[in-house]
Amino acid sequence: MGRKGSPRSPQAEGGSRASSPSSPLWALPEELLLLICSYLDAQALGRLGQVCRRLRFLSSRDLLWRRIARGCLNSGFTQLGTDLAPGIPVKERVKVSQNWRHGRCRKETVLKWKCNLMPWIELDGEYLYLSQAENIQAYGLRPDGTGLQRHPQAIFSGHQEDVCRFVLVNSHIVSGGGDGNIVLHKIHGSYSIKFSAHEQEVNCVDFQGGLIVSGSRDRTAKVWSVSTGRVGQCLHTVQTEDRVWSIAISPLLSSFVTGTACCGHTSPLRIWDLESGQLMTCLGTDFHRGAGVLDVFYETPSVLLSCGYDTYIRYWDIRTSTRKCVQEWEEPHDSALYCIRSDKNHMIASGSSYYGVVRLWDKRQTRCLQVRAGWRLGSSRASVLFSGSPVPMSFYKKGEGLLGCLWGEPTVENLTYMQGKASGISPTGSVVLVVFFVLTFL
């Protein structure tokens, strides 16, 4: 005879009924269920989704996770609540944000070079653009999200010496090189224009609204036209009286900012009128000699970030004050900061001058959030590339160098929304042995 089973307790039966579709819980309107769930935090919503399929579907609604995501780091929402990645579930972005915060990732080598080069990188859609000596190469991103294609799908040339920096805007590549020239390429065509820009190497360029701005070691910044019939015509020449290391055009296309070497008696961070070339304002006071600004980045027309040799990240809001920054963060190891990027929300990434260190910062905190160092010790410099989209970030380091990316998820969806303005910095100095690797936050 079979053994009689013990009767189930009323609590067990009640628990079974509570999770079944016939439970009185499901008699409530969906709007009321969502209101009840809106009081739960991320951990409670995750536990709720483990009860049954219906609750998993309910607890995965973007409406419930949106409030949580807006308080998370690098989740794809701006401070005003604009969703930068509407095609990706908000719950998945919160999960990736936690991995960013706790530094959970994996490393993967995808490209290697034997020659000594110091690259500059730009990311756009399904391609990574990489400078290799005097050329710029385009590598396709693999559909399965495992890295890059082994061989470049396009090569853009025109410089006689190494490319110092290039930008990718509206299907055009604008590059400045050590030969003092600027080259304009059209990505999907054979159109290419080259013109002499400066007497010495072009350290930095930017391209917006049909205008190119460039900065050089010859202590000048210039504004160039690329309109039909006036391509390569110099509109203004600004005498900066110092070497120009960084430059950026305001999103309003009314001004541009230059970062100089700070070897004179003027502020290294100055804003110039784009139409007249006249000085509009200087940012900051009492800079130490040699505290050059190596990178600048506009978040909005009135808010920008800067970093440089004095080891500080500075957050400027020209609406409140031009004499003092709103907030500043110091590199804890007293290393020069060669580059900086932001997701235009809470997250900042910086590349420092020793050991290939890339740091992640939260604007709401005073200390560094995460540190990513190169595999080898030794004197090196790191540079970051951060797209305007929420998750991706890339960086390289020079010295015994590494070239790499931080990506939120190795999926086609995430690779396709790695779009937006992205740039880094290519510091001068010794050449590097470059290895490409990927840190994937799963």
C-alpha positions as CSV (number, residue, x, y, z in Angstrom):
1,M,0.0,0.0,0.0
2,G,1.1,3.4,-0.7
3,R,2.0,5.7,2.0
4,K,-0.5,8.4,2.8
5,G,0.8,11.9,2.3
6,S,0.6,14.3,5.2
7,P,-2.1,16.9,4.8
8,R,-0.9,20.4,3.6
9,S,-1.0,23.2,6.2
10,P,-3.4,26.0,5.7
11,Q,-0.5,28.4,5.4
12,A,0.9,26.4,2.5
13,E,-2.5,26.3,0.8
14,G,-2.9,30.0,1.3
15,G,0.5,30.7,-0.1
16,S,-0.3,28.6,-3.2
17,R,-3.6,30.4,-3.7
18,A,-1.9,33.8,-3.3
19,S,0.4,33.1,-6.2
20,S,-2.2,31.5,-8.4
21,P,-4.1,33.4,-11.1
22,S,-7.3,32.9,-9.0
23,S,-6.0,34.9,-6.1
24,P,-8.0,38.0,-5.1
25,L,-4.8,40.0,-5.9
26,W,-5.6,39.7,-9.6
27,A,-9.0,41.1,-9.1
28,L,-7.4,44.5,-8.6
29,P,-7.1,46.8,-11.6
30,E,-3.6,46.8,-13.2
31,E,-3.2,50.5,-12.4
32,L,-3.6,49.7,-8.7
33,L,-1.2,46.8,-8.9
34,L,1.4,49.1,-10.5
35,L,0.8,51.7,-7.8
36,I,1.4,49.1,-5.1
37,C,4.6,47.9,-6.8
38,S,5.9,51.4,-7.2
39,Y,6.7,51.5,-3.5
40,L,9.1,48.6,-3.9
41,D,12.9,49.0,-4.3
42,A,15.0,47.2,-6.9
43,Q,15.7,44.2,-4.7
44,A,12.0,43.8,-3.8
45,L,10.9,44.0,-7.4
46,G,13.5,41.4,-8.3
47,R,12.1,39.0,-5.6
48,L,8.6,39.7,-6.7
49,G,9.4,38.7,-10.3
50,Q,10.5,35.2,-9.0
51,V,7.1,34.3,-7.7
52,C,5.3,33.5,-11.0
53,R,5.3,34.4,-14.6
54,R,2.5,37.0,-14.3
55,L,4.3,38.8,-11.5
56,R,7.5,38.6,-13.4
57,F,5.9,40.3,-16.4
58,L,4.3,42.9,-14.1
59,S,7.4,43.7,-12.1
60,S,9.5,44.1,-15.3
61,R,7.4,47.0,-16.6
62,D,9.5,50.1,-17.5
63,L,7.1,52.2,-15.5
64,L,8.2,50.6,-12.2
65,W,11.9,50.7,-12.9
66,R,12.1,54.3,-14.4
67,R,12.1,55.9,-10.9
68,I,14.8,53.6,-9.7
69,A,16.9,54.0,-12.9
70,R,16.9,57.8,-12.7
71,G,18.8,57.5,-9.4
72,C,21.2,55.0,-10.8
73,L,24.6,55.6,-12.4
74,N,24.8,55.5,-16.2
75,S,21.3,54.1,-16.7
76,G,20.4,56.1,-19.8
77,F,18.3,58.9,-18.3
78,T,19.3,62.6,-18.2
79,Q,18.8,64.8,-15.2
80,L,15.6,66.1,-16.9
81,G,14.3,62.5,-17.3
82,T,15.0,62.1,-21.0
83,D,15.4,58.5,-22.1
84,L,18.6,58.1,-24.2
85,A,18.0,54.5,-25.0
86,P,14.3,53.8,-25.3
87,G,14.8,50.5,-27.1
88,I,16.4,48.8,-24.1
89,P,14.3,47.6,-21.1
90,V,14.9,49.8,-18.0
91,K,15.2,46.8,-15.7
92,E,18.2,45.6,-17.7
93,R,19.8,49.1,-17.6
94,V,19.4,49.1,-13.8
95,K,21.2,45.7,-13.6
96,V,24.1,47.0,-15.8
97,S,24.2,50.1,-13.6
98,Q,24.8,48.0,-10.6
99,N,27.6,46.2,-12.4
100,W,29.2,49.6,-13.2
101,R,29.0,50.6,-9.6
102,H,30.5,47.4,-8.2
103,G,33.0,46.9,-11.0
104,R,31.8,43.5,-12.1
105,C,33.1,42.9,-15.6
106,R,35.2,40.6,-17.7
107,K,38.2,41.4,-19.9
108,E,38.6,40.2,-23.5
109,T,41.4,40.9,-26.0
110,V,40.1,41.5,-29.5
111,L,42.9,43.2,-31.4
112,K,46.6,43.4,-31.2
113,W,49.4,45.3,-33.0
114,K,53.1,44.6,-33.1
115,C,54.2,48.1,-34.2
116,N,54.5,51.1,-31.8
117,L,51.6,53.5,-32.3
118,M,49.6,56.0,-30.3
119,P,46.0,55.7,-31.4
120,W,43.0,57.9,-31.2
121,I,39.5,56.3,-31.2
122,E,36.0,57.3,-32.2
123,L,32.9,55.1,-31.9
124,D,29.9,55.5,-34.2
125,G,27.1,53.0,-34.8
126,E,28.5,49.7,-35.8
127,Y,32.1,50.8,-36.4
128,L,35.1,51.8,-34.3
129,Y,37.4,54.3,-36.0
130,L,41.1,54.1,-34.9
131,S,44.1,56.1,-36.0
132,Q,47.1,54.1,-36.9
133,A,50.1,56.3,-37.6
134,E,49.1,58.6,-40.6
135,N,45.9,56.6,-41.4
136,I,42.5,56.2,-39.8
137,Q,41.0,52.7,-39.9
138,A,37.4,51.6,-39.5
139,Y,36.8,48.3,-37.7
140,G,33.3,46.7,-37.7
141,L,31.7,45.6,-34.5
142,R,30.8,41.9,-34.5
143,P,27.0,41.2,-34.6
144,D,27.3,38.8,-31.6
145,G,28.9,41.6,-29.5
146,T,32.2,39.7,-28.9
147,G,34.4,42.5,-30.2
148,L,35.7,43.8,-33.5
149,Q,36.4,42.4,-36.9
150,R,40.0,41.3,-37.3
151,H,40.6,43.4,-40.4
152,P,39.6,47.1,-41.1
153,Q,36.7,47.6,-43.5
154,A,37.9,51.1,-44.6
155,I,41.1,53.1,-44.4
156,F,41.2,56.9,-44.6
157,S,44.6,58.5,-45.4
158,G,46.0,61.9,-46.3
159,H,48.5,62.9,-43.6
160,Q,52.2,62.7,-44.0
161,E,52.8,62.3,-40.3
162,D,50.8,60.7,-37.4
163,V,47.2,61.7,-36.8
164,C,47.1,63.7,-33.6
165,R,43.3,63.8,-33.3
166,F,40.2,63.4,-35.3
167,V,36.4,63.8,-34.8
168,L,33.5,62.0,-36.4
169,V,30.5,64.2,-37.1
170,N,27.6,63.7,-39.6
171,S,29.3,61.0,-41.7
172,H,32.5,63.1,-42.0
173,I,35.9,62.6,-40.4
174,V,38.0,65.7,-39.7
175,S,41.5,65.0,-38.6
176,G,44.6,67.0,-37.6
177,G,48.1,65.7,-37.9
178,G,51.7,66.2,-37.0
179,D,52.3,67.6,-40.5
180,G,50.2,70.7,-39.7
181,N,47.4,69.7,-42.1
182,I,43.7,69.1,-41.6
183,V,42.0,66.4,-43.7
184,L,38.3,66.1,-44.3
185,H,36.9,62.7,-45.4
186,K,33.4,61.7,-46.3
187,I,32.8,58.2,-44.7
188,H,30.5,56.8,-47.4
189,G,32.3,58.1,-50.4
190,S,35.6,59.0,-52.0
191,Y,35.3,62.7,-51.2
192,S,38.4,64.0,-49.4
193,I,40.0,67.5,-48.9
194,K,43.3,68.3,-47.4
195,F,44.6,71.8,-46.6
196,S,47.5,73.3,-44.7
197,A,46.3,74.6,-41.3
198,H,49.2,75.4,-39.0
199,E,52.9,75.8,-39.0
200,Q,53.3,73.0,-36.4
201,E,51.3,69.9,-35.4
202,V,47.6,70.2,-35.0
203,N,47.0,69.0,-31.5
204,C,43.1,69.2,-31.5
205,V,40.2,69.7,-33.8
206,D,36.4,69.9,-33.5
207,F,33.7,70.1,-36.2
208,Q,30.2,71.4,-35.8
209,G,27.7,73.4,-37.9
210,G,29.9,73.5,-41.0
211,L,32.8,75.0,-39.1
212,I,36.1,73.4,-38.0
213,V,38.1,74.8,-35.1
214,S,41.7,73.7,-34.6
215,G,44.4,74.3,-32.1
216,S,48.1,73.9,-32.5
217,R,51.5,73.9,-30.9
218,D,52.2,77.2,-32.9
219,R,50.1,79.0,-30.2
220,T,47.1,79.7,-32.4
221,A,43.5,78.5,-32.7
222,K,41.8,78.9,-36.1
223,V,38.2,78.7,-37.4
224,W,37.8,77.2,-40.8
225,S,34.8,77.0,-43.2
226,V,33.7,73.8,-45.0
227,S,30.8,75.3,-46.8
228,T,30.6,74.9,-50.6
229,G,33.1,77.1,-52.4
230,R,34.8,78.1,-49.1
231,V,36.3,74.7,-48.0
232,G,39.6,75.3,-46.2
233,Q,39.2,79.0,-45.9
234,C,40.4,80.4,-42.6
235,L,37.8,82.7,-41.1
236,H,39.6,83.7,-37.9
237,T,43.0,83.2,-36.4
238,V,43.1,83.5,-32.6
239,Q,46.5,84.3,-31.0
240,T,46.4,82.3,-27.8
241,E,50.0,83.1,-26.8
242,D,50.3,79.5,-25.6
243,R,50.2,76.0,-27.0
244,V,46.7,74.8,-27.5
245,W,46.1,71.2,-26.2
246,S,42.3,71.0,-26.3
247,I,39.4,72.7,-28.1
248,A,35.6,72.2,-28.3
249,I,32.7,74.0,-30.0
250,S,29.7,75.0,-27.9
251,P,26.5,73.0,-28.7
252,L,24.9,76.4,-29.6
253,L,27.5,77.0,-32.2
254,S,28.1,80.5,-30.9
255,S,31.5,80.0,-29.2
256,F,34.3,77.6,-28.6
257,V,36.6,76.9,-25.7
258,T,40.4,76.4,-25.8
259,G,42.6,74.7,-23.2
260,T,46.2,75.8,-23.3
261,A,49.5,74.8,-21.7
262,C,49.3,77.6,-19.0
263,C,52.9,78.7,-19.5
264,G,52.0,82.4,-19.6
265,H,50.1,84.8,-17.4
266,T,46.6,84.1,-18.8
267,S,44.0,81.6,-17.8
268,P,44.4,78.3,-19.6
269,L,40.7,77.9,-20.2
270,R,39.2,80.6,-22.4
271,I,36.0,81.0,-24.4
272,W,36.0,82.7,-27.8
273,D,33.2,84.1,-30.0
274,L,32.9,81.8,-33.0
275,E,31.7,84.5,-35.4
276,S,34.2,87.2,-34.6
277,G,37.1,85.3,-33.0
278,Q,37.1,87.7,-30.0
279,L,37.7,86.6,-26.4
280,M,34.4,86.3,-24.5
281,T,35.5,85.2,-21.0
282,C,38.2,83.3,-19.0
283,L,37.3,80.5,-16.7
284,G,39.0,80.3,-13.3
285,T,41.7,82.3,-11.5
286,D,45.0,81.6,-9.8
287,F,46.1,78.7,-12.0
288,H,49.6,77.4,-11.2
289,R,52.1,77.8,-13.9
290,G,52.1,74.6,-16.0
291,A,48.6,73.6,-15.0
292,G,47.6,73.1,-18.7
293,V,44.1,72.0,-19.7
294,L,44.5,68.8,-21.7
295,D,40.8,68.1,-22.4
296,V,37.5,69.9,-22.3
297,F,34.0,68.5,-22.8
298,Y,30.6,70.3,-23.2
299,E,27.7,68.7,-21.5
300,T,25.3,71.6,-22.3
301,P,25.9,75.1,-23.8
302,S,26.5,76.4,-20.3
303,V,28.1,73.4,-18.5
304,L,31.5,71.9,-19.3
305,L,34.2,69.7,-17.8
306,S,37.9,70.2,-17.9
307,C,41.0,68.4,-16.7
308,G,44.7,68.6,-17.0
309,Y,48.2,68.6,-15.5
310,D,47.0,69.9,-12.1
311,T,45.2,66.5,-11.4
312,Y,41.8,68.1,-11.0
313,I,38.5,67.5,-12.7
314,R,36.5,70.7,-12.8
315,Y,32.8,71.2,-13.4
316,W,32.0,74.6,-14.8
317,D,28.6,76.4,-15.1
318,I,29.1,79.7,-16.8
319,R,25.6,80.8,-15.8
320,T,26.6,81.0,-12.1
321,S,30.3,82.0,-12.2
322,T,33.3,82.1,-14.5
323,R,35.8,82.7,-11.7
324,K,35.1,79.5,-9.7
325,C,34.0,76.1,-10.8
326,V,30.8,74.5,-9.4
327,Q,32.6,71.3,-8.2
328,E,36.0,69.7,-8.5
329,W,37.4,66.2,-7.9
330,E,41.1,65.5,-7.4
331,E,42.9,62.5,-8.8
332,P,44.0,60.7,-5.6
333,H,47.4,59.5,-6.9
334,D,48.4,63.0,-8.0
335,S,48.5,62.0,-11.7
336,A,47.9,64.3,-14.6
337,L,44.5,63.8,-16.2
338,Y,44.8,63.6,-20.0
339,C,41.1,63.1,-20.9
340,I,37.6,63.3,-19.6
341,R,34.2,62.3,-20.8
342,S,30.7,62.3,-19.3
343,D,27.4,60.6,-20.0
344,K,25.8,64.1,-19.5
345,N,24.1,62.9,-16.3
346,H,25.9,61.6,-13.2
347,M,28.8,59.7,-14.6
348,I,32.3,61.0,-15.4
349,A,35.3,59.0,-16.8
350,S,38.9,60.2,-16.7
351,G,42.2,58.9,-17.9
352,S,45.3,59.6,-15.9
353,S,49.0,59.7,-16.7
354,Y,50.4,56.7,-14.8
355,Y,49.7,52.9,-15.1
356,G,46.9,53.4,-17.7
357,V,44.4,54.2,-15.0
358,V,40.8,55.0,-16.0
359,R,38.6,56.2,-13.1
360,L,34.8,56.4,-13.0
361,W,33.3,59.2,-10.9
362,D,29.8,59.9,-9.7
363,K,29.0,63.6,-9.5
364,R,27.0,63.1,-6.4
365,Q,30.0,61.7,-4.6
366,T,33.4,63.3,-3.7
367,R,35.5,60.2,-4.2
368,C,36.3,58.0,-7.1
369,L,33.7,55.3,-7.8
370,Q,35.8,52.7,-9.7
371,V,39.4,52.3,-10.9
372,R,40.5,50.4,-14.0
373,A,44.2,50.0,-14.4
374,G,46.3,48.5,-17.2
375,W,47.7,45.0,-16.9
376,R,51.3,46.1,-16.8
377,L,53.0,48.5,-14.5
378,G,55.1,51.3,-15.7
379,S,54.8,54.9,-16.8
380,S,51.9,55.2,-19.1
381,R,49.0,57.5,-20.0
382,A,45.3,56.6,-20.3
383,S,42.6,58.2,-22.4
384,V,38.9,57.6,-22.4
385,L,36.3,57.7,-25.1
386,F,32.7,58.1,-23.8
387,S,29.7,58.2,-26.1
388,G,26.7,60.4,-25.4
389,S,24.7,57.2,-24.9
390,P,24.4,55.8,-21.4
391,V,26.6,52.7,-21.2
392,P,29.6,52.5,-23.5
393,M,33.0,53.9,-22.9
394,S,36.4,53.2,-24.4
395,F,39.9,54.1,-23.5
396,Y,43.5,53.6,-24.3
397,K,46.7,54.0,-22.4
398,K,50.1,54.8,-23.7
399,G,53.5,53.6,-22.4
400,E,53.2,49.8,-22.2
401,G,49.8,50.4,-23.5
402,L,46.3,49.0,-23.8
403,L,43.4,50.1,-25.9
404,G,40.0,49.1,-24.7
405,C,36.3,49.6,-24.2
406,L,33.8,49.5,-21.4
407,W,30.5,48.2,-22.7
408,G,27.3,47.6,-20.9
409,E,26.1,44.4,-22.6
410,P,27.6,42.3,-25.4
411,T,24.5,42.5,-27.5
412,V,23.6,43.9,-30.9
413,E,21.0,46.2,-29.3
414,N,23.6,47.8,-27.0
415,L,26.2,48.1,-29.7
416,T,23.8,50.0,-31.9
417,Y,22.9,52.6,-29.3
418,M,26.6,53.3,-28.7
419,Q,26.0,56.4,-30.8
420,G,26.4,60.1,-30.2
421,K,29.4,62.4,-29.9
422,A,32.4,60.5,-28.7
423,S,36.0,61.6,-28.5
424,G,39.1,61.2,-26.4
425,I,42.5,62.8,-26.2
426,S,45.8,61.8,-27.9
427,P,48.6,63.1,-25.6
428,T,52.0,63.8,-27.0
429,G,55.0,61.8,-25.9
430,S,56.5,58.4,-26.5
431,V,54.8,55.8,-28.8
432,V,53.1,52.7,-27.5
433,L,52.6,49.0,-28.0
434,V,48.8,48.8,-28.3
435,V,46.6,45.9,-27.3
436,F,42.8,46.1,-27.6
437,F,40.7,44.6,-24.9
438,V,37.1,44.9,-23.8
439,L,35.7,45.1,-20.3
440,T,32.1,43.9,-20.5
441,F,29.7,44.7,-17.7
442,L,27.3,41.8,-17.7
